[in-house]
């Protein structure tokens, strides 16, 4: 599963499960990202900060 696929799944469910968090964390340390992926990560960060995406 790609970074974008994982982020899309999180955005659709509005929930960041421990499994998705681990998957995303592993990807974040494995390589560099293109502009589209960076934009998606920024959007995810913003939604987490604003409480739109829930942890757990």
Backbone torsions as a table, in degrees:
resi	resn	phi	psi	omega
1	UNK	NA	137.4	-177.5
2	UNK	-85.6	169.8	175.8
3	UNK	-58.8	-46.3	-179.2
4	UNK	-64.2	-40.8	178.0
5	UNK	-60.9	-42.8	179.6
6	UNK	-64.4	-45.2	179.3
7	UNK	-63.7	-42.2	177.9
8	UNK	-61.0	-40.3	177.6
9	UNK	-62.4	-42.6	178.3
10	UNK	-63.8	-44.1	-179.6
11	UNK	-65.1	-37.7	-179.7
12	UNK	-68.6	-40.0	-177.6
13	UNK	-88.0	-15.4	-175.0
14	UNK	55.4	33.1	-178.3
15	UNK	-146.0	133.5	176.1
16	UNK	-108.4	98.1	-178.8
17	UNK	-76.4	160.8	176.9
18	UNK	-57.0	-37.5	179.1
19	UNK	-63.5	-46.5	179.0
20	UNK	-65.7	-36.9	178.1
21	UNK	-62.0	-44.9	178.5
22	UNK	-63.0	-43.4	-179.6
23	UNK	-61.7	-47.4	-179.5
24	UNK	-64.7	-41.9	179.2
25	UNK	-60.0	-43.7	179.2
26	UNK	-61.7	-40.7	179.4
27	UNK	-68.2	-36.9	-178.2
28	UNK	-62.1	-31.0	-178.8
29	UNK	-92.3	-4.5	-171.1
30	UNK	-94.3	-19.8	-176.0
31	UNK	-167.3	176.5	174.7
32	UNK	-88.8	161.6	-175.0
33	UNK	-118.8	151.5	176.8
34	UNK	-84.4	177.2	-175.2
35	UNK	-62.7	-37.9	179.6
36	UNK	-64.8	-44.8	178.7
37	UNK	-64.5	-41.1	178.2
38	UNK	-63.4	-40.3	178.0
39	UNK	-63.3	-41.4	178.7
40	UNK	-65.3	-40.4	177.4
41	UNK	-64.8	-39.5	176.8
42	UNK	-63.1	-42.2	178.8
43	UNK	-63.0	-44.2	178.0
44	UNK	-60.5	-44.3	178.6
45	UNK	-59.1	-44.7	-180.0
46	UNK	-62.6	-43.9	-179.6
47	UNK	-66.7	-35.6	175.5
48	UNK	-65.5	-44.3	179.8
49	UNK	-62.5	-35.3	-176.9
50	UNK	-89.4	2.8	175.9
51	UNK	78.8	10.8	179.2
52	UNK	-73.5	-38.8	176.7
53	UNK	-99.1	131.5	-177.4
54	UNK	-104.1	141.7	178.1
55	UNK	-86.0	145.9	174.3
56	UNK	118.5	NA	NA
